[in-house]
Amino acid sequence: MKDKSNIAIAISLVAFLISLYSLTAKSNNEDVLIKSPNKTYISADPAAKSNLDKIQKNMLENPLTPQMDVSSKLPKTNIKFANDLHEFGKVDVNSENKYSFTFTNSGNEPLKISNAKGSCGCTVPNWPKEPILPGKSGEIEVVFRPSKGQAGSKQTKTVTVSANTSPENTILKITAFVNKTAE
């Protein structure tokens, strides 16, 4: 019983696809689709097969649903950083190392930064809370305070900036080599 149902579904699907082809077939493709008052058939002519491939390609490029390019009219908010990586070089334990990442709103809507979060407690960001208008710039200040446990190693930390952009999150990185402490 299942086999008959599957066959019936397959036949229905083929009939539906043939109907779609007949709606999109152009007059120069009449040799591929043979139409009668109640049915449409695909020609068995091997030369017509290449025309059928063209019809299928045409359907993919020109779907039945009208398409409009509205992307230029949609509101866009973009954040563009001058750079997304800062190298502090060598730093001391418990020192306060500051850097400001400069950015510009390169979109056409106000940029709203909802959060900026450091990857650990030693990395603390401060960001503008007010919207940044299109074309305007701002800064995200990052303070890196290395601890004794980080001494003698290179550290790479991130700041995740969340805003009304696509994608929503932007990752900024800082790196530093933390000097060993004198005991």
C-alpha positions in Angstrom: 0.0 0.0 0.0 2.9 2.3 0.8 4.4 1.7 -2.6 1.2 2.8 -4.4 1.1 6.0 -2.2 4.8 6.8 -3.0 4.2 6.2 -6.7 1.1 8.4 -6.6 3.1 11.2 -4.9 5.9 10.9 -7.4 3.5 11.1 -10.4 1.8 14.1 -8.8 5.1 15.8 -8.3 6.2 15.2 -11.9 2.8 16.5 -13.1 3.3 19.6 -11.0 6.8 20.2 -12.3 5.6 19.8 -15.9 2.9 22.4 -15.2 5.5 24.8 -13.9 7.6 24.3 -17.0 4.6 25.0 -19.2 4.0 28.3 -17.4 7.6 29.5 -18.0 8.3 28.0 -21.4 8.9 30.6 -24.0 7.6 30.3 -27.6 11.0 29.1 -28.9 10.8 26.1 -26.5 7.6 24.7 -28.0 9.5 21.7 -29.3 10.3 20.6 -25.7 6.8 20.9 -24.3 4.0 19.5 -26.3 0.7 21.0 -25.2 -2.8 19.7 -25.7 -6.0 21.2 -24.3 -5.8 19.2 -21.1 -2.2 18.1 -20.7 1.4 19.0 -21.3 4.0 16.4 -22.3 7.8 16.6 -22.5 9.1 15.7 -25.9 11.0 12.5 -26.3 13.3 14.1 -28.9 16.9 13.9 -27.5 17.7 17.3 -29.1 14.9 18.8 -27.1 16.5 17.7 -23.8 19.1 20.5 -24.1 16.3 22.9 -24.4 14.6 21.5 -21.3 17.9 22.1 -19.4 17.8 25.7 -20.6 14.2 26.0 -19.3 15.2 24.6 -15.9 18.1 27.1 -15.7 15.7 29.9 -16.8 13.3 28.9 -14.0 16.1 29.1 -11.4 17.2 32.5 -12.6 13.6 33.8 -13.1 11.4 32.4 -10.4 7.6 32.7 -10.7 7.4 35.1 -7.7 8.3 38.6 -8.8 11.6 39.7 -7.2 12.6 43.3 -6.4 15.9 44.5 -5.3 15.0 46.4 -2.1 18.3 45.8 -0.4 19.5 49.4 -1.1 16.3 50.7 0.5 16.5 48.6 3.7 18.0 50.3 6.8 21.6 49.2 7.3 23.8 49.7 10.2 27.5 48.8 9.8 30.4 49.2 12.2 33.8 49.6 10.7 36.9 49.5 12.9 40.1 51.2 11.9 41.7 48.0 13.2 40.5 45.0 15.3 43.8 44.0 16.9 46.1 45.8 19.2 49.5 44.6 20.4 50.6 46.1 23.7 54.0 44.6 23.6 55.6 43.8 27.0 53.6 44.8 30.1 54.0 44.4 33.8 51.8 42.6 36.2 49.1 44.8 37.8 49.8 47.6 35.2 46.9 49.4 33.6 47.2 49.2 29.8 44.7 51.3 27.8 43.8 51.3 24.1 40.9 52.8 22.2 39.5 51.0 19.2 38.2 53.7 16.8 35.1 52.9 14.7 32.8 54.5 12.2 29.1 53.9 11.5 29.3 53.2 7.8 25.6 52.4 7.5 22.5 54.6 7.0 20.9 54.2 10.4 22.0 55.1 13.9 24.4 52.5 15.4 23.5 51.3 18.9 26.1 49.3 20.8 24.2 47.2 23.3 27.2 45.6 25.0 30.9 45.1 24.9 32.3 42.2 27.0 35.8 41.2 27.7 36.9 37.5 27.6 38.1 37.7 31.2 38.0 40.0 34.2 41.4 41.5 33.3 40.0 43.0 30.1 37.4 45.7 30.7 35.8 47.6 27.8 34.0 51.0 27.9 31.7 51.9 25.0 29.5 54.8 23.9 26.0 54.3 25.3 24.3 56.8 22.9 23.6 56.0 19.3 26.3 56.9 16.7 24.8 58.6 13.7 25.7 57.5 10.1 29.1 58.7 9.1 30.1 59.5 12.7 32.9 57.9 14.7 33.3 56.6 18.2 35.7 54.7 20.4 35.7 51.6 22.5 38.3 51.9 25.3 39.8 48.7 26.5 41.8 48.4 29.7 44.0 45.3 30.2 45.2 44.7 33.8 47.4 41.5 33.8 47.5 39.4 37.0 50.3 37.6 38.6 49.1 34.3 37.1 49.6 35.7 33.6 53.3 36.6 34.3 55.9 35.1 31.9 53.4 34.4 29.1 51.8 36.0 26.0 48.2 36.8 26.5 45.5 37.2 23.9 42.2 38.6 25.0 39.0 39.4 23.1 36.2 42.0 23.4 32.9 41.0 21.9 31.0 44.1 20.7 27.2 43.6 20.3 25.3 46.1 18.2 22.4 46.5 15.8 24.6 45.3 12.9 24.7 42.2 10.8 26.4 40.1 12.1 25.4 41.3 15.5 28.8 40.6 17.2 32.2 42.0 16.2 35.4 40.6 17.9 38.3 42.9 18.9 41.6 41.4 20.1 44.4 42.6 22.3 47.7 40.8 22.9 50.6 41.4 25.3 53.5 39.6 26.8 53.3 39.9 30.6 56.8 40.3 32.2 57.8 37.9 35.0 57.7 39.6 38.4 60.8 39.9 40.6 60.3 37.8 43.7 
